[in-house]
Amino acid sequence: MFDEALIQLRDEMTRSLCTNLRIQSDAQPPEEGKPNGAGVARALEHALRTASQMGFATKDVDGQAGWVEYGEGAEMIAVLGHLDVVPAGDGWIHPPYAGIIEDGRIYGRGAVDDKGPMFAALYGLKAIKDRGLPLSKRIRLIFGTSEETTCADMAYYVTKEELPVAGFTPDAGFPVIYAEKGILHVTFSRDFPDLEDADITLERLKGGNAVNMVADKAEAVLKVGGSQVRLESLGSSAHGSRPQWGKNACFALLELLSHQDLPLTMQDAFSFLTYALTQETAGQNLGLAAADEASGTLTVNLGLLEGGSTYIRGSLDIRYPVTVSKDQILSRLEDSFSKGGFSIDSFSHKPPLYVPEENPLVQTLTAVFREKTGLPNGPIATGGGTYARTMPNILAFGPQFPEDQDLCHQPNEYIAIDRLILLSQIYARAMYELAK
């Protein structure tokens, strides 16, 4: 229905996406009218300007979000995605904010998560508009600015703007996500106030870039007499919801530190963390292990680690099954950490999402995926957290296919141009089916 039109838009779509990828839009200090920093504000301005030039109505929602709309009707369906990205990290073959095309691939932070899919949706909406088919509902694309950090953007949006009767977020996997695990981000710490004058001291400890990323680099500096000894560990990054797919650099460093001649209290702390966190990612040694049929197994990711001569701090990303309660997880975690002398300092929480497979939205999106791809796959669960939790009647729908390598939050993130076009075709059909 829209496939040929979107093939014709290939070059224009590619150029628009590359332009946005060249805007560094990770979390930056807030400025007046730019609550999540100047970078993501520029990315939002570019997306809205691109849509306006296509003839769509647009609105900037006080810098927290923006929307693009087409059609008429009392009700609205939505596509909800984000333009903020996680930090680039190291190990890129191309500059992460250059939008370079090589071998049919567009490289850049955000190419898959989530700028590429949102530009695919934007051009899918253009194809619907150009075709002029009758619709019973308006179609709105909602661009967020803080999905990778707090989701405060959508908390703000839902207090100011209309909510959809149905829709999807292109920020997970196909064919459609009907269950999302609960998410806990937990900070923990232990202080050592009497170690400043020890013979061997920990001058600096640093690991990871974000709590929802597997740390690809960690380092420590020890002061031994009048000299400094630097220890470094390298790993491979992955999304924090799938820690088993990466190699956490903090793990090897923790084990190494547990064998150094540090003061006994600090050495004991490192030994505890080594036992509790580095041997597996299912939370077994923390007493957290849990699983259910709908959403799978609990996972734990040590995303951030830091320390100095008198303290150790860290942050965990815990994804728990939809049938488990956060209070149960927190109680067990506090008990386990107290045995190692650590305290829980703070936590943030996103409750799980579960929609039965027979729900009409699940059925419609699954049917579109099967029609456009010929694949028989059915609805799936994920440990990833998406905007689907932030407002009613939204489910995650793509962009990753079941056989895809996970490129989210990893170096050399890219999207193949052919895949970008296919996504635009799938999303155009899905928007049309929901709004016709």
DRENBA-768969 format. One line per field, with one value per residue (C-alpha): x, y, z; residue in one letter; chain. Coordinates in nm, 3 decimals, decimal comma. Each point is the difference from the previous one (the first is absolute). Example, Ala and Ser with C-alpha at 12.3 -4.5 7.8 and 13.67 -1.06 7.14 Angstrom:
px	1,230  0,137;
py	-0,450  0,344;
pz	0,780  -0,066;
drenvex	A  S;
dokol	A  A;
! end
This chain:
px	0,000  0,280  0,305  0,093  -0,047  0,238  0,260  -0,013  0,061  0,312  0,260  -0,198  -0,065  0,368  0,112  -0,246  0,105  0,372  -0,054  -0,165  0,267  0,260  -0,160  0,145  -0,312  0,107  -0,104  0,150  -0,049  -0,337  -0,031  -0,286  -0,268  0,222  -0,070  0,215  0,284  0,091  0,080  -0,336  -0,173  0,178  -0,098  -0,364  0,006  0,139  -0,263  -0,287  0,138  0,034  -0,362  -0,123  0,164  -0,198  -0,320  -0,081  -0,131  0,269  0,035  0,290  -0,126  0,217  0,320  -0,101  -0,147  -0,138  -0,271  -0,082  -0,361  -0,202  -0,367  -0,333  -0,225  -0,097  0,248  0,373  0,244  0,367  0,352  0,219  0,381  0,301  0,285  0,227  0,279  0,233  0,365  0,206  0,270  0,319  0,086  -0,165  0,135  -0,164  -0,063  -0,325  -0,159  0,103  -0,290  0,239  -0,130  0,213  -0,097  -0,369  0,002  -0,054  0,228  -0,070  -0,120  -0,378  -0,013  -0,205  -0,086  -0,211  0,059  0,000  -0,338  -0,160  0,115  -0,130  -0,336  0,014  0,050  -0,263  -0,240  0,104  -0,089  -0,345  -0,050  0,116  -0,240  -0,294  -0,190  -0,295  0,065  -0,239  0,266  0,289  0,354  0,251  0,375  0,129  0,374  0,139  0,322  0,087  -0,091  0,356  0,010  -0,315  -0,297  -0,095  -0,087  -0,300  -0,101  -0,023  -0,169  -0,288  -0,092  -0,011  -0,111  -0,260  0,051  -0,037  -0,265  0,261  0,355  0,351  0,357  0,265  0,262  0,029  -0,065  -0,237  -0,258  -0,152  0,092  -0,292  0,200  0,278  0,184  0,000  0,310  0,184  0,302  0,167  0,299  0,205  0,302  0,238  0,217  0,344  0,063  0,316  0,209  0,148  0,340  0,030  0,323  -0,186  -0,304  -0,251  0,043  -0,256  -0,247  -0,215  -0,199  -0,284  -0,177  -0,366  -0,195  -0,189  0,318  0,241  0,328  0,261  0,280  0,102  0,310  0,145  0,299  0,174  0,245  0,283  0,246  0,091  -0,094  -0,316  -0,106  -0,268  -0,222  -0,223  -0,259  -0,165  -0,325  -0,274  -0,316  -0,361  -0,339  -0,051  -0,309  0,218  0,319  0,072  0,062  0,292  0,320  -0,003  0,339  -0,079  -0,002  0,368  0,102  -0,200  0,158  0,346  -0,061  -0,124  0,352  0,195  0,159  -0,255  -0,124  -0,197  -0,338  0,029  0,141  -0,297  -0,236  0,155  -0,017  -0,369  -0,073  0,200  -0,209  -0,332  0,025  0,266  -0,078  -0,338  -0,262  -0,318  0,030  0,046  0,283  -0,203  -0,299  -0,205  -0,042  -0,352  -0,176  -0,346  -0,149  -0,119  0,324  0,292  0,289  0,109  0,329  0,249  0,247  0,272  -0,009  0,200  0,281  0,207  0,209  0,286  0,204  -0,307  -0,294  -0,134  -0,321  -0,183  -0,325  -0,195  -0,251  -0,241  -0,267  -0,254  -0,288  -0,350  -0,135  0,260  -0,037  0,262  -0,034  0,100  0,307  0,104  -0,042  0,220  0,257  0,026  0,046  0,275  0,190  -0,016  0,193  0,280  -0,006  -0,173  -0,313  -0,267  0,003  -0,274  -0,202  -0,224  -0,270  -0,199  -0,276  -0,038  -0,237  -0,218  -0,274  -0,169  0,076  -0,366  -0,006  -0,104  0,312  0,223  -0,191  0,009  0,373  0,083  -0,207  0,177  0,340  -0,091  -0,150  0,301  0,271  -0,154  0,134  -0,234  0,139  -0,241  0,003  0,303  0,116  0,303  0,218  0,037  -0,188  -0,189  -0,231  -0,290  -0,005  -0,043  -0,353  -0,294  -0,072  0,363  0,207  0,357  0,020  0,346  0,246  0,212  -0,077  0,032  0,328  0,163  0,318  -0,076  0,162  -0,173  0,241  0,299  0,289  -0,045  -0,376  -0,143  -0,312  0,007  -0,167  -0,204  -0,123  -0,088  -0,222  -0,161  -0,074  -0,164  -0,221  -0,099  -0,071  -0,199  -0,225  -0,035  -0,096  -0,251  -0,160  -0,039  -0,138  -0,211;
py	0,000  0,243  -0,206  0,150  0,358  -0,065  -0,154  0,326  0,191  -0,205  0,271  0,274  -0,221  -0,093  0,363  0,110  -0,277  0,068  0,367  -0,088  -0,259  0,277  0,174  -0,126  -0,045  -0,188  0,140  0,345  0,273  0,172  0,348  0,248  -0,164  -0,307  -0,222  -0,287  0,203  0,178  -0,310  -0,175  0,339  0,038  -0,354  0,073  0,330  -0,176  -0,276  0,248  0,226  -0,299  -0,097  0,358  0,018  -0,313  0,188  -0,150  0,183  0,007  0,109  0,038  -0,101  0,233  -0,173  -0,325  -0,154  0,088  -0,135  -0,030  -0,061  -0,088  -0,065  0,078  -0,166  0,015  -0,273  -0,027  -0,291  0,058  -0,110  0,082  0,005  0,195  0,212  -0,013  -0,259  -0,169  0,114  -0,118  -0,184  -0,128  -0,243  0,162  -0,055  0,329  0,312  -0,069  0,333  0,018  -0,183  -0,181  -0,237  -0,304  -0,323  0,089  0,070  0,328  0,015  0,216  0,004  -0,018  -0,165  -0,286  0,144  0,194  0,265  -0,239  -0,159  0,338  0,144  -0,317  0,071  0,365  -0,097  -0,271  0,273  0,206  -0,294  -0,020  0,374  -0,007  -0,287  0,195  -0,304  0,067  -0,043  -0,005  0,101  0,247  -0,137  0,163  -0,062  0,093  0,072  -0,031  0,140  -0,200  -0,366  -0,114  0,173  0,085  -0,001  0,331  0,115  -0,230  0,063  0,364  -0,076  -0,199  0,296  0,244  -0,184  -0,236  -0,373  -0,256  -0,268  -0,239  0,005  -0,132  0,089  -0,116  -0,060  -0,372  -0,305  -0,158  -0,124  0,172  0,018  -0,100  -0,023  0,222  -0,087  0,237  0,219  0,096  0,230  -0,028  0,186  -0,155  0,109  -0,070  0,254  -0,053  0,314  -0,124  -0,108  0,328  -0,074  -0,366  -0,121  -0,096  0,206  0,009  0,341  -0,041  -0,257  0,056  -0,239  0,034  0,280  -0,049  -0,226  -0,157  -0,093  -0,288  0,171  -0,033  0,163  0,022  0,127  0,044  0,192  -0,123  0,203  -0,221  0,199  0,294  -0,167  -0,053  -0,330  0,010  -0,302  -0,016  -0,245  -0,007  -0,171  0,019  0,203  -0,112  0,128  -0,014  -0,217  -0,271  -0,002  -0,358  0,123  0,222  -0,030  0,228  0,164  0,066  -0,372  -0,073  0,319  -0,090  -0,341  0,151  0,255  -0,271  -0,151  0,320  0,081  0,268  0,057  -0,305  0,175  0,122  -0,332  -0,175  0,241  -0,080  -0,372  0,031  0,190  -0,255  -0,284  0,181  0,153  -0,146  -0,372  0,018  0,250  -0,162  0,131  -0,342  0,102  0,301  -0,219  0,162  -0,283  -0,009  -0,088  -0,038  -0,136  0,338  0,197  -0,228  0,033  0,283  0,167  0,219  0,241  0,189  0,311  0,253  -0,038  0,266  0,042  0,166  -0,037  0,016  -0,134  -0,238  0,074  -0,178  -0,017  -0,307  -0,045  -0,278  -0,130  -0,219  -0,222  0,142  -0,227  0,112  0,307  0,273  -0,005  -0,363  0,075  0,300  -0,187  -0,286  0,236  0,206  -0,315  -0,130  0,329  0,052  -0,326  0,156  0,324  0,193  0,212  0,076  0,376  0,058  -0,164  0,087  -0,229  -0,069  -0,257  -0,290  0,005  -0,293  -0,013  -0,333  -0,140  0,014  0,381  0,165  0,221  -0,305  -0,180  0,292  0,065  -0,371  -0,031  0,297  -0,146  -0,338  0,154  0,223  -0,257  -0,342  -0,108  -0,199  0,131  0,083  0,256  0,000  0,133  0,220  0,116  0,335  0,300  0,205  0,296  -0,249  0,030  0,377  0,024  -0,234  -0,194  -0,014  -0,311  -0,038  -0,097  -0,050  0,102  -0,309  -0,328  -0,329  -0,091  0,344  0,067  0,235  0,334  0,219  0,176  -0,159  0,148  0,006  0,022  0,008  -0,052  -0,146  0,228  -0,290  -0,068  0,368  -0,018  -0,325  0,156  0,298  -0,239  -0,201  0,310  0,165  -0,304  -0,028  0,368  -0,033  -0,314  0,164  0,327  -0,102;
pz	0,000  0,091  -0,087  -0,336  0,124  0,289  -0,230  -0,195  0,325  0,079  -0,062  0,173  0,302  0,024  -0,016  0,268  0,237  -0,053  0,081  0,330  0,086  -0,030  0,297  0,327  0,210  0,310  0,339  0,054  0,263  -0,022  -0,147  -0,025  -0,213  -0,045  0,302  -0,125  -0,147  -0,320  -0,205  0,020  -0,040  -0,335  -0,100  0,085  -0,189  -0,308  0,010  0,036  -0,273  -0,235  0,068  -0,043  -0,341  -0,092  0,078  0,341  0,304  0,272  0,362  0,242  0,345  0,211  -0,107  0,170  -0,314  -0,339  -0,224  -0,368  -0,105  -0,309  -0,066  0,159  0,254  0,365  0,095  -0,050  -0,040  0,076  -0,077  0,296  -0,015  0,117  -0,133  0,304  -0,001  0,248  0,013  -0,297  0,194  -0,163  -0,279  -0,302  -0,351  -0,105  0,208  0,188  -0,094  -0,366  -0,169  -0,234  -0,268  -0,084  -0,179  0,007  0,375  0,186  0,304  0,303  0,358  -0,024  -0,343  0,148  0,341  -0,085  -0,268  -0,295  0,081  0,073  -0,332  -0,166  0,164  -0,109  -0,363  0,035  0,107  -0,301  -0,226  0,162  -0,047  -0,362  -0,075  0,146  0,126  0,233  0,372  0,297  0,251  0,011  -0,003  0,231  0,025  0,345  0,034  0,354  0,147  0,314  -0,055  0,070  0,339  0,195  -0,241  0,162  -0,351  -0,023  0,360  -0,107  -0,332  0,152  0,223  -0,293  -0,312  -0,143  0,052  -0,281  -0,025  -0,145  -0,131  0,021  0,082  -0,252  0,267  0,073  -0,217  -0,249  -0,038  0,307  0,370  0,221  0,325  0,135  0,319  0,294  0,029  0,317  -0,005  0,339  0,144  0,280  0,199  0,285  0,181  0,151  0,207  0,173  -0,302  -0,123  0,159  -0,104  -0,163  -0,317  -0,094  -0,280  -0,159  -0,276  -0,129  -0,310  -0,214  -0,250  -0,185  0,094  0,232  -0,293  -0,189  0,058  0,091  -0,276  0,200  0,367  0,175  0,345  0,132  0,316  0,205  0,123  0,207  -0,217  -0,328  -0,197  -0,154  -0,269  -0,069  -0,307  -0,124  -0,342  -0,093  -0,261  0,040  -0,032  0,107  0,375  -0,046  -0,158  0,210  -0,101  -0,357  0,101  0,201  0,302  0,050  0,366  0,076  -0,069  0,181  0,311  0,017  -0,045  0,275  0,235  -0,014  0,064  0,336  0,077  0,356  0,105  0,019  -0,359  -0,121  0,161  -0,179  -0,337  0,077  0,077  -0,322  -0,197  0,142  -0,018  -0,348  -0,226  -0,022  -0,174  -0,115  0,132  0,356  0,156  0,234  0,111  0,080  -0,275  -0,252  -0,146  -0,326  -0,148  -0,322  -0,126  0,022  0,081  0,245  0,228  -0,102  0,186  -0,163  0,186  -0,216  0,203  0,252  0,172  0,309  0,183  0,317  0,226  -0,203  -0,264  -0,192  -0,279  -0,195  -0,104  -0,280  0,102  -0,240  0,180  -0,124  -0,026  0,277  0,258  0,224  0,031  0,381  0,002  -0,211  0,209  0,327  -0,115  -0,148  0,318  0,205  -0,228  -0,019  0,376  0,043  -0,205  0,197  -0,278  0,018  -0,259  -0,054  -0,256  -0,272  -0,293  -0,130  -0,313  0,054  -0,240  -0,296  -0,104  -0,264  -0,088  -0,344  -0,103  0,038  -0,334  -0,009  0,041  -0,273  -0,247  0,034  -0,020  -0,318  -0,161  0,081  -0,146  -0,314  -0,070  0,080  -0,057  0,340  0,228  0,329  0,280  0,285  0,231  0,337  0,068  0,283  -0,170  0,126  -0,257  -0,020  -0,009  0,380  -0,003  -0,137  -0,059  -0,320  -0,127  -0,077  -0,124  -0,369  -0,154  -0,129  0,069  -0,173  0,189  -0,170  0,033  0,189  0,288  -0,086  0,260  0,236  -0,174  -0,198  -0,378  0,025  -0,351  -0,204  -0,350  -0,252  -0,136  0,354  0,046  -0,308  0,115  0,339  -0,166  -0,201  0,309  0,207  -0,277  -0,024  0,378  0,036  -0,281  0,147  0,339  -0,139  -0,301;
drenvex	M  F  D  E  A  L  I  Q  L  R  D  E  M  T  R  S  L  C  T  N  L  R  I  Q  S  D  A  Q  P  P  E  E  G  K  P  N  G  A  G  V  A  R  A  L  E  H  A  L  R  T  A  S  Q  M  G  F  A  T  K  D  V  D  G  Q  A  G  W  V  E  Y  G  E  G  A  E  M  I  A  V  L  G  H  L  D  V  V  P  A  G  D  G  W  I  H  P  P  Y  A  G  I  I  E  D  G  R  I  Y  G  R  G  A  V  D  D  K  G  P  M  F  A  A  L  Y  G  L  K  A  I  K  D  R  G  L  P  L  S  K  R  I  R  L  I  F  G  T  S  E  E  T  T  C  A  D  M  A  Y  Y  V  T  K  E  E  L  P  V  A  G  F  T  P  D  A  G  F  P  V  I  Y  A  E  K  G  I  L  H  V  T  F  S  R  D  F  P  D  L  E  D  A  D  I  T  L  E  R  L  K  G  G  N  A  V  N  M  V  A  D  K  A  E  A  V  L  K  V  G  G  S  Q  V  R  L  E  S  L  G  S  S  A  H  G  S  R  P  Q  W  G  K  N  A  C  F  A  L  L  E  L  L  S  H  Q  D  L  P  L  T  M  Q  D  A  F  S  F  L  T  Y  A  L  T  Q  E  T  A  G  Q  N  L  G  L  A  A  A  D  E  A  S  G  T  L  T  V  N  L  G  L  L  E  G  G  S  T  Y  I  R  G  S  L  D  I  R  Y  P  V  T  V  S  K  D  Q  I  L  S  R  L  E  D  S  F  S  K  G  G  F  S  I  D  S  F  S  H  K  P  P  L  Y  V  P  E  E  N  P  L  V  Q  T  L  T  A  V  F  R  E  K  T  G  L  P  N  G  P  I  A  T  G  G  G  T  Y  A  R  T  M  P  N  I  L  A  F  G  P  Q  F  P  E  D  Q  D  L  C  H  Q  P  N  E  Y  I  A  I  D  R  L  I  L  L  S  Q  I  Y  A  R  A  M  Y  E  L  A  K;
dokol	A  A  A  A  A  A  A  A  A  A  A  A  A  A  A  A  A  A  A  A  A  A  A  A  A  A  A  A  A  A  A  A  A  A  A  A  A  A  A  A  A  A  A  A  A  A  A  A  A  A  A  A  A  A  A  A  A  A  A  A  A  A  A  A  A  A  A  A  A  A  A  A  A  A  A  A  A  A  A  A  A  A  A  A  A  A  A  A  A  A  A  A  A  A  A  A  A  A  A  A  A  A  A  A  A  A  A  A  A  A  A  A  A  A  A  A  A  A  A  A  A  A  A  A  A  A  A  A  A  A  A  A  A  A  A  A  A  A  A  A  A  A  A  A  A  A  A  A  A  A  A  A  A  A  A  A  A  A  A  A  A  A  A  A  A  A  A  A  A  A  A  A  A  A  A  A  A  A  A  A  A  A  A  A  A  A  A  A  A  A  A  A  A  A  A  A  A  A  A  A  A  A  A  A  A  A  A  A  A  A  A  A  A  A  A  A  A  A  A  A  A  A  A  A  A  A  A  A  A  A  A  A  A  A  A  A  A  A  A  A  A  A  A  A  A  A  A  A  A  A  A  A  A  A  A  A  A  A  A  A  A  A  A  A  A  A  A  A  A  A  A  A  A  A  A  A  A  A  A  A  A  A  A  A  A  A  A  A  A  A  A  A  A  A  A  A  A  A  A  A  A  A  A  A  A  A  A  A  A  A  A  A  A  A  A  A  A  A  A  A  A  A  A  A  A  A  A  A  A  A  A  A  A  A  A  A  A  A  A  A  A  A  A  A  A  A  A  A  A  A  A  A  A  A  A  A  A  A  A  A  A  A  A  A  A  A  A  A  A  A  A  A  A  A  A  A  A  A  A  A  A  A  A  A  A  A  A  A  A  A  A  A  A  A  A  A  A  A  A  A  A  A  A  A  A  A  A  A  A  A  A  A  A  A  A  A  A  A  A  A  A  A  A  A  A  A  A  A  A  A  A  A  A  A  A  A;
! end
